[in-house]
Amino acid sequence: MFSTLGYYICIPFAALVKLFYNLTNSYGVAIILFTVAIKLIMLPFQIKSKKSMIRMNRMSGKMQEIQKKYANNQAKMNEEMQKLYEEEGVSPMSGCLWSFIPLPILIALYSIIRQPITHFMMISKETALGLLDKAAAAGVDISALTMTSKDTVQFSAYGQIGLVKAITSQCPEIVEGVDGWINLNYNFLGMDLTVTPWEAVKNFTFTAAIIGLILIPILAGGFQLLMSIYTMKNQPQQGANGASMKSMMYMMPLMSVYIGFIMPAALGVYWIAQSVFSLIQEVIMTKFFNKKIEEEENARYEARQAERQKRMEEGRKQQAERKNQEERKQTLKEKQKAAQAAKATKAAKAGISTTEAGRVGNRPYARGRAYKADRYDEKE
């Protein structure tokens, strides 16, 4: 089941490698162009992941404050962290998924390199075994190309590579009429990309081809180390996590060197191209997104300041309006008090007015200077 699944996974990648090989007639160049194509296909996802990682890096100070503040309350710490992620628009898992994708691509490419007949040319296994019999009949020594498993003959680990090279150099006529067959040329810059660098070490001779084969895994590990150093520099980790990341920074390149020595050099070419293009991409995206995110943060800060200024202005206006209302109320009260005082004064004056002093009955001005109250009384 897994072998069948792996076969179908290889189909689109094999189609890409085959396209570039037919265009360039160079196996090494085809692998490099394949790497470029994969990087371009993955670019939108890697951009999203990189942007999220840069945001995570820039908010590391806030995260440390939360971790310190809620060190004894894990549930509250997680809650505050989630709030921070939502406020910043960051998903902590967004960069994890895409970091695993290069591995299945590497495995698929290894299958394409190791099994060129069935996984690159997409020729059936039965036809491939038939070609093995024809090659043996044509005088090709196939003892190193096969192995017996459960009484059946199968290709050895790199048997298909050996058969392709043997047919191409000794008996190309046996593949006439075989649909999909390609006479592969594995030579690249004077090196045979089907050879493992460790074989070059064991059979060392001071030639450019041998030295080049030995340098392939070293360069692959070196460029991966540069990539790790640059990534760690721009995404510093703290505490135990930082120590773990630092260990991985040296471990992974060393593993790349080891794997590069024991597998065909073609895989090492892919590894070098992958590391170089990843490093270039990392440098460009880091500078671009740091600048862009800084501009976004400045814009948000200016927007917050403008909003704060607006609220302050509104507050001052409201305060001035309240003051004016209080002044108007005070003025009205003063007017009312003045009116009441004037009324009281008028009333006081009215109490001693000429009208009242001269009133006799209903006649307000009945009294004069010569007024005598008994003027008209009857005299006895």
Secondary structure, 3 states (H helix, E strand, C coil): CHHHHHHHHHHHHHHHHHHHHHHHCCHHHHHHHHHHHHHHHHHHHHHHHHHHHHHHHHCHHHHHHHHHHCCCCHHHHHHHHHHHHHHHCCCCCCCHHHHCCHHHHHHHHHHHHHCHHHHHCCCCHHHHHHHHHHHHHCCCCCCCCEEEECCEEEECCCHHHHHHHHHHHHCHHHHCCCCCCCCCCCEECCEECCCCHHHHHHCCCCCHHHHHHHHHHHHHHHHHHHHHHHHHHHCCCCHHHHHHHHHHHHHHHHHHHHHHHHCCHHHHHHHHHHHHHHHHHHHHHHHHHHHHHHHHHHHHHHHHHHHHHHHHHHHHHHHHHHHHHHHHHHHHHHHHHHHHHHHHHHHHHHCCCHHHHCCECCECCCCCCCCCCCCCCCCC
